[in-house]
């Protein structure tokens, strides 16, 4: 597709596409906290619990880069 191999398109999607999706999910969590009037502790709890999976994915990516997997 447009001179890119399937591996290059998949790599781009996994880095930039998934990164953009994660930022959008953070926006959704913030909007949820704002609309529910969660307060500081509630907002922290929402971000901590709902964004914990994204943190694990980012840590996995960093470890793969460091260990050369």
N, C-alpha and C positions, 0 to 999 in steps of 0.2 A: 504494500500500500504506500504510494508516493515515494517509492525507493527505500522504504524501511523494511527490515525483516520482522518476522513475527516476534522474535525475542526482543528486539528494540522497542516495538510498540508495547509489549507486555511490561518491559522494564519501566518505560515512561509512565504507563498507567499505574503501576504499583508504587512509584515514587510520587509523582506529581498529582495524578488523579486521586489516589487514596489520601494523600496529604490534604488536598483541597476538600475532600469529603470529610476528613477529620475536623478541619476548621469549621466546616458547615455544621457538623454535629455539636461542636463547642458552642456555636452561635445558638443552636436550638436549645441546648441545656441552659444557656444564659437567659434566653427568652422564656423558657419554662419557669426558671427561678423568679424572673421579674413579674410575670403574669400571676404567679401563685402567691406573690408577696412573701417569699420564703424567709427573708431576713438574712443576716450574715451567716449564721450557723447553718441554716437550711440550704443556702446557696453553696456553702462549702461542702456540705454533705452531698448535694446533687452533683457537683463537679467531681468530687472525690470518687463517689460510687459509679457514676455513669461514665466517667472518663478513665476509669482504672483499666479497662480493656484496651483502650488506645495506648495507654502508657506501656502495657505489656507488649504490644505490637512494635512500638518504637524501640523498646529495650531489646527485643529480639533482633530487629534490624541492625542496631548498633553493635550487638554482640557478634552477629554474622560478619559485619565489616571488620571488627577488631580481630576475630579469630580466622578470617579468610575462608569462611565456609561458602 
